[in-house]
């Protein structure tokens, strides 16, 4: 195994417990507008939102559209007569305040800090991600954060990784490891760019695309074993 000098971490679903943050923000925004929120409505939002993010990765929708269109589609499906753009702004404000880390993340980063160069690579929304990184205390581990919205290109596109490599000083690709939970953005992007990849797969999903992933882990602590 080559000696890695850079570890590039995805944020949501890898460091942040995104599902919990999403659920919490949804509950708060629906309460804010005095709307009931049941499991079926939450599931509908999740389905619509996942489809929107897939379209973003395929570059058939912009992030600006995604922010509000997911709620416009949800409201159309549920028969809710609210302004989707205003609702989206309120939702994103609540989401930015939810910074729960996946259990064990802090401990793993403590052991990696100072031994490796660490950076975050995320397709998330700039204001939301910067708020959550600050609130969670991850700032001290990650002096460099690369956010697709700011770059203007989204994972898995090679242009995103071009910007990351420019930002970290063009290290040799063999010394860089991508760690993430998403097959379609993290693993596809890393493999496509010629980088070693570590798939964080706590739910035992199948590698349906057959990507030649370098490592697979179900717990972030296993990353330490790989690096040893």
GIVENUR-V247436 format. One record per backbone hydrogen bond with DSSP energy under -0.5 kcal/mol. CO is the residue of the C=O (numbers start at 0). NH is the residue of the N-H. E is the energy in kcal/mol with one decimal. If there is no record, write none. Layout:
co: <CO/CO>
nh: <NH/NH>
e: <E/E>
This chain:
co: <1/4/5/5/6/6/7/8/10/10/10/14/15/15/16/17/18/19/20/21/22/23/24/25/26/27/28/29/30/37/38/39/40/41/42/43/44/45/46/47/48/49/50/51/52/53/54/54/55/61/62/63/64/64/65/67/67/68/69/70/71/72/73/74/74/79/81/82/83/84/85/86/87/88/89/90/91/92/93/94/96/99/101/103/104/105/106/107/108/111/111/115/115/116/117/118/119/121/123/124/125/126/127/128/129/130/131/132/132/132/133/136/137/137/140/143/144/145/146/146/147/147/153/156/156/157/158/159/160/161/162/163/164/165/171/172/174/174/175/176/177/178/179/180/181/181/182/184/185/186/187/188/189/190/195/196/197/197/198/198/200/205/206/210/214/216/218/219/219/220/220/221/222/223>
nh: <3/116/7/176/8/118/178/120/13/14/15/101/12/17/20/21/22/23/24/25/26/27/28/29/30/31/32/34/33/41/42/43/44/45/46/47/48/49/50/51/52/53/54/55/56/57/59/60/58/65/66/67/67/68/69/70/71/72/73/74/75/76/77/78/79/81/83/86/87/88/89/90/91/92/93/94/95/96/96/97/98/16/104/107/108/109/110/111/112/114/115/113/117/6/143/8/145/147/148/128/129/130/131/132/133/134/135/136/137/138/136/139/140/141/142/119/146/121/149/150/151/152/156/159/160/161/162/163/164/165/166/167/169/168/174/175/4/5/195/7/197/9/199/182/185/186/187/188/189/190/191/192/194/193/177/214/179/199/200/216/203/207/209/212/198/200/221/222/223/223/224/225/226/227>
e: <-0.7/-2.7/-0.5/-2.3/-0.7/-2.1/-3.2/-2.9/-1.6/-3.0/-2.4/-2.9/-2.5/-1.8/-1.7/-3.1/-2.3/-2.3/-2.5/-2.5/-2.4/-2.0/-2.6/-2.5/-2.0/-2.3/-1.5/-3.3/-1.5/-2.3/-2.5/-2.0/-2.3/-2.3/-2.3/-2.4/-3.2/-2.5/-1.8/-1.9/-2.3/-1.9/-1.9/-2.0/-2.2/-1.5/-2.7/-0.6/-1.3/-2.5/-2.2/-0.8/-0.6/-3.1/-1.4/-0.6/-2.2/-2.9/-1.7/-3.1/-2.1/-2.0/-2.2/-1.5/-2.0/-0.9/-0.6/-2.3/-2.3/-1.9/-1.9/-2.5/-2.8/-1.6/-1.9/-2.7/-2.2/-0.5/-1.0/-1.5/-0.7/-2.6/-2.3/-2.1/-2.6/-2.1/-1.3/-1.5/-2.6/-1.9/-1.7/-0.7/-0.5/-2.8/-0.6/-3.0/-3.2/-2.7/-0.8/-3.0/-2.7/-1.8/-2.3/-2.8/-1.9/-2.7/-2.2/-0.6/-1.4/-0.9/-0.9/-0.8/-1.3/-1.9/-0.6/-1.8/-0.6/-2.7/-0.7/-2.1/-3.4/-0.7/-2.3/-1.1/-1.1/-2.4/-1.8/-1.9/-2.8/-2.0/-1.9/-1.7/-3.2/-0.8/-2.1/-1.7/-2.7/-2.2/-1.0/-3.1/-3.0/-2.7/-2.6/-0.5/-0.6/-2.5/-1.9/-1.3/-2.5/-2.8/-2.3/-1.3/-2.8/-1.4/-2.3/-2.1/-2.0/-0.7/-0.9/-2.8/-1.5/-2.2/-1.6/-2.4/-2.7/-3.6/-1.9/-1.6/-0.5/-1.0/-0.8/-1.9/-2.3/-1.4>
